[in-house]
Amino acid sequence: MWGRVIVAVLLVAAILTGGLLSLRHIENVCGEVTRQVMEADKSADEAALKSAFDNWKKHESYFSAVIPHNRVDAVTVAFQRSIGYCETKTTEEYHASLLELVQLINMVERFDRLSSRNIF
């Protein structure tokens, strides 16, 4: 009897630990990509923005597994739009698209964050 209880407790602990590690990974990647985007905004450097996009794409399959596709796709489309504005030297739209991009990344980061709202 106690063996089953211990196994159940260990399974629950493993699931919670995995979830917390996943959240931490998402926060780290989103924070890093956001920093890269903000640096690209300051320098108006197309290469910096493409580097941030490459970083995003490297983790995109993981995000698609744990976050709804429409949120992940929205960030990808926003990256592509921002790169297009940067390539065409459309400054005002470029800066506005980067602000939108940062907000979309923040939405991905906050999606599954533990809060009383998520629990209840």
C-alpha positions in Angstrom: 0.0 0.0 0.0 2.7 2.5 1.0 4.6 1.6 -2.1 1.8 2.8 -4.3 1.5 6.1 -2.4 5.2 6.7 -2.6 5.2 6.0 -6.4 2.2 8.4 -6.8 3.9 11.1 -4.8 7.1 10.7 -6.8 5.2 10.8 -10.1 3.4 14.0 -9.1 6.7 15.6 -8.0 8.4 14.6 -11.3 5.5 16.1 -13.3 5.6 19.4 -11.3 9.4 19.5 -11.6 9.2 19.0 -15.3 6.6 21.7 -15.7 8.7 24.2 -13.7 11.8 23.4 -15.7 9.8 23.9 -18.9 8.5 27.3 -17.7 12.1 28.3 -16.7 13.3 27.3 -20.2 10.6 29.3 -21.9 11.3 32.3 -19.7 15.1 32.1 -20.5 14.6 31.8 -24.2 12.0 34.5 -24.4 14.1 36.8 -22.3 17.2 36.2 -24.5 15.2 36.7 -27.7 13.6 39.9 -26.3 17.0 41.3 -25.4 18.3 40.6 -29.0 15.2 42.3 -30.5 15.7 45.4 -28.3 19.3 45.5 -29.3 18.3 45.3 -33.0 15.9 48.1 -32.3 18.6 50.3 -30.8 21.1 49.7 -33.6 18.7 49.2 -36.5 20.8 46.3 -37.4 19.2 43.8 -39.8 21.8 41.1 -38.9 21.0 41.4 -35.2 17.3 41.0 -35.9 18.0 38.0 -38.1 20.1 36.5 -35.3 17.2 36.9 -32.9 14.9 35.3 -35.4 17.4 32.4 -35.8 17.4 32.0 -32.1 13.6 31.9 -32.1 13.4 29.4 -34.9 15.9 27.1 -33.0 13.4 26.8 -30.2 10.2 27.1 -32.2 9.5 23.4 -32.3 9.7 23.1 -28.5 7.4 26.1 -28.2 4.9 24.6 -30.6 4.8 21.5 -28.4 3.9 23.3 -25.2 2.2 26.5 -26.3 -0.7 27.0 -28.8 0.5 27.2 -32.3 -1.3 30.5 -33.0 0.8 32.3 -30.4 4.1 30.8 -31.7 3.0 31.5 -35.3 2.2 35.1 -34.4 5.7 35.7 -33.2 7.2 34.1 -36.3 5.0 36.3 -38.6 5.9 39.4 -36.6 9.6 38.6 -37.0 9.2 38.2 -40.7 7.3 41.5 -40.9 10.0 43.3 -38.9 12.7 41.9 -41.1 10.8 43.1 -44.1 10.5 46.6 -42.7 14.2 46.6 -41.9 15.2 45.5 -45.4 13.1 48.2 -47.0 14.3 50.9 -44.5 10.8 51.7 -43.4 11.8 53.2 -40.1 8.6 54.0 -38.4 6.9 50.7 -39.3 10.1 48.9 -38.3 10.1 50.3 -34.8 6.4 49.8 -34.3 6.7 46.2 -35.5 9.5 45.5 -33.1 7.4 46.8 -30.2 4.6 44.5 -31.3 7.1 41.6 -31.6 8.3 42.2 -28.1 4.7 42.1 -26.8 4.0 38.9 -28.6 7.1 37.3 -27.2 6.1 38.5 -23.7 2.7 36.8 -24.2 4.4 33.5 -25.0 6.6 33.9 -22.0 3.6 34.6 -19.7 1.3 32.0 -21.2 1.7 29.2 -18.6 3.2 31.1 -15.8 1.9 30.0 -12.4 -0.6 32.4 -10.9 -3.8 32.2 -8.9 -5.6 32.9 -12.2 -4.2 29.8 -13.8 -4.8 27.6 -10.7 -8.4 28.7 -10.0 
